[in-house]
Each structure stands twice: as structure tokens, then as C-alpha cells.
Amino acid sequence: MTTTKTSATPWGRATVVEEVSVAQRAGDKRFASTVQLLEAKGGERLVRFSYSTGGAARRGPVTLRARDLERLRAALEQHPDLASALKL
């Protein structure tokens, strides 16, 4: 049985189509920034940026260093729909 991952948005539940996470570190703090391609009811595509600490997703400011952006671009090579939505 395959479980489809969904996520709540202001426009209702949406299916997670693709997801890329970039592990980051600042001193002793470890976290990850995540970019998700979501599909809402009716086929509308949404892009969500978030970060996680200890596995719990959080919304709020997401900060990426230049080297993290390079790692994100590299990871997006495996996720063409998400890369296309971001025009990267």
C-alpha cells in the first residue's frame, strides 16, 4: 500500500508531488530547509518553503547560504517538476 503524503495549506489539503531537503548547520545547531511542490484540488501547483528542527517542520523565515543554494540546485536535478516550478 502506497501512502500519498498530503499537507495543509491556506487553500486546503494538497498532495506533495516532490520534495527536496538541504541539511544545514550553524555551530552546534542542525536543521534542514525544505522546498515542496504541492498540488491542490483542481490541479493548481503550489511551492512551499519551510525548515525543520528535530524532524518537525516549521514555517517561517528560511535562510539559505550561497553554498546551500548550490546544494539545492544540485538536488533539484533529481526533481524536474519542482525545478520547473522554481524556474531553476
Residue frames relative to the residue before (quaternion, step in Angstrom):
aa qw qx qy qz dx dy dz
M 1.0000 0.0000 0.0000 0.0000 0.00 0.00 0.00
T 0.2113 -0.7692 0.5932 0.1085 3.59 -0.82 1.02
T 0.2179 -0.7682 0.5903 0.1181 3.55 -0.85 0.99
T 0.2944 -0.7433 0.5763 0.1696 3.54 -0.83 1.02
K 0.3581 -0.7382 0.5348 0.2019 3.54 -0.79 1.05
T 0.0578 -0.7890 0.6115 0.0177 3.56 -0.88 0.96
S 0.1619 -0.7796 0.6006 0.0731 3.50 -1.29 0.38
A 0.4546 -0.6732 0.5115 0.2803 3.55 -1.11 0.70
T 0.0198 -0.7686 0.6394 0.0012 3.56 -1.07 0.81
P 0.6567 -0.4876 0.3666 0.4434 3.62 -1.20 0.14
W 0.6971 0.4488 -0.2602 0.4949 3.60 1.23 -0.43
G 0.6826 -0.4395 0.2747 0.5152 3.58 1.27 0.23
R 0.7212 -0.4213 0.3126 0.4523 3.57 -1.31 -0.03
A 0.0683 -0.7782 0.6241 0.0162 3.53 -1.14 0.74
T 0.4519 -0.6695 0.5257 0.2670 3.53 -1.20 0.63
V 0.3832 -0.6873 0.5643 0.2495 3.57 -1.02 0.82
V 0.2311 -0.7906 0.5581 0.1006 3.58 -0.55 1.23
E 0.7777 -0.0893 0.0887 0.6159 3.57 0.91 -0.97
E 0.0648 -0.7917 0.6073 0.0085 3.54 -1.20 0.57
V 0.0492 -0.7710 0.6349 0.0096 3.54 -1.03 0.88
S 0.0800 -0.7829 0.6162 0.0311 3.57 -0.94 0.94
V 0.1600 -0.7623 0.6222 0.0783 3.53 -1.09 0.83
A 0.3311 -0.7425 0.5509 0.1887 3.58 -0.58 1.17
Q 0.0471 -0.7992 0.5991 -0.0097 3.56 -0.98 0.90
R 0.1117 -0.7734 0.6205 0.0664 3.51 -1.32 0.33
A 0.0198 -0.7503 0.6608 0.0020 3.54 -1.11 0.81
G 0.7913 -0.1026 0.0243 0.6023 3.57 -0.13 1.25
D 0.7991 -0.2130 0.1931 0.5279 3.56 -0.71 -1.11
K 0.5610 0.6125 -0.3872 0.4002 3.61 1.26 -0.21
R 0.0836 -0.7747 0.6263 0.0252 3.54 -0.95 0.96
F 0.1371 0.7683 -0.6074 0.1483 3.54 -0.92 0.98
A 0.2458 -0.7542 0.5826 0.1774 3.58 -1.26 0.00
S 0.2781 -0.7092 0.6186 0.1928 3.54 -1.15 0.68
T 0.1277 -0.8088 0.5737 0.0189 3.55 -0.94 0.95
V 0.1156 -0.7445 0.6539 0.0690 3.54 -1.13 0.80
Q 0.0698 -0.8083 0.5846 0.0036 3.57 -0.80 1.05
L 0.2474 -0.6910 0.6548 0.1806 3.51 -1.21 0.68
L 0.0878 -0.8068 0.5843 -0.0027 3.56 -0.62 1.18
E 0.1644 -0.7548 0.6211 0.1320 3.55 -1.23 0.48
A 0.2715 -0.7768 0.5563 0.1158 3.53 -0.65 1.22
K 0.6913 -0.4225 0.3677 0.4565 3.52 -1.36 0.14
G 0.7653 0.3146 -0.2477 0.5039 3.58 -0.87 0.88
G 0.5845 -0.6478 0.3399 0.3510 3.58 1.30 0.07
E 0.4412 0.6860 -0.4809 0.3218 3.62 1.19 0.02
R 0.2952 -0.7613 0.5571 0.1514 3.55 -0.96 0.92
L 0.0960 -0.7781 0.6207 0.0070 3.54 -1.02 0.95
V 0.1918 -0.7506 0.6179 0.1344 3.58 -1.18 0.58
R 0.0760 -0.8028 0.5913 0.0098 3.56 -0.79 1.05
F 0.1802 -0.7387 0.6425 0.0953 3.53 -1.09 0.89
S 0.1247 0.7748 -0.6125 0.0950 3.57 -0.97 0.85
Y 0.2381 -0.7289 0.6047 0.2152 3.53 -1.31 -0.06
S 0.2028 -0.7799 0.5786 0.1261 3.55 -1.20 0.41
T 0.0949 -0.7384 0.6647 0.0620 3.49 -1.26 0.65
G 0.8441 0.0475 -0.0601 0.5307 3.55 -0.79 0.98
G 0.6989 -0.4845 0.2678 0.4529 3.58 1.12 0.62
A 0.6254 0.5239 -0.3448 0.4642 3.60 1.24 -0.18
A 0.3663 -0.7369 0.5288 0.2077 3.59 -0.68 1.12
R 0.0561 -0.7797 0.6236 -0.0028 3.52 -1.05 0.88
R 0.2831 -0.7186 0.6031 0.1991 3.50 -1.12 0.66
G 0.3980 0.6872 -0.5333 0.2915 3.52 -1.14 0.44
P 0.7585 -0.3332 0.2252 0.5128 3.55 -1.11 -0.27
V 0.1339 -0.7527 0.6414 0.0645 3.54 -1.00 0.90
T 0.0777 -0.8093 0.5823 -0.0007 3.55 -0.68 1.11
L 0.0515 -0.7868 0.6150 -0.0082 3.54 -0.83 1.06
R 0.3597 -0.6914 0.5816 0.2330 3.56 -0.99 0.87
A 0.6891 -0.4701 0.3386 0.4353 3.58 -1.24 0.35
R 0.6828 0.4781 -0.3058 0.4600 3.62 0.89 -0.83
D 0.6080 0.5287 -0.3565 0.4730 3.61 1.16 -0.51
L 0.6191 0.5368 -0.3418 0.4603 3.59 1.06 -0.71
E 0.6257 0.5250 -0.3366 0.4686 3.58 1.03 -0.74
R 0.6537 0.4933 -0.3095 0.4833 3.60 1.00 -0.79
L 0.6174 0.5279 -0.3401 0.4738 3.59 1.08 -0.71
R 0.6452 0.5123 -0.3246 0.4646 3.60 0.89 -0.89
A 0.6538 0.5099 -0.3143 0.4624 3.59 0.92 -0.86
A 0.6653 0.4994 -0.3024 0.4653 3.60 0.93 -0.87
L 0.6371 0.5507 -0.3271 0.4287 3.59 1.05 -0.72
E 0.5085 0.6396 -0.4255 0.3888 3.60 1.21 -0.31
Q 0.6944 0.4441 -0.2593 0.5034 3.58 1.19 -0.54
H 0.7288 0.3455 -0.1959 0.5577 3.59 1.33 -0.06
P 0.1170 -0.8690 0.4770 0.0607 3.59 0.51 1.20
D 0.6327 0.5305 -0.3546 0.4387 3.62 0.99 -0.67
L 0.6650 0.4840 -0.2964 0.4855 3.56 0.97 -0.85
A 0.6313 0.5229 -0.3301 0.4680 3.61 0.96 -0.79
S 0.6500 0.5146 -0.3094 0.4658 3.58 1.00 -0.83
A 0.6480 0.5170 -0.3216 0.4576 3.60 0.95 -0.85
L 0.7084 0.4248 -0.2425 0.5088 3.58 1.12 -0.69
K 0.3328 -0.7631 0.4753 0.2847 3.56 1.36 -0.22
L 0.4358 0.6686 -0.4769 0.3683 3.56 0.97 0.94
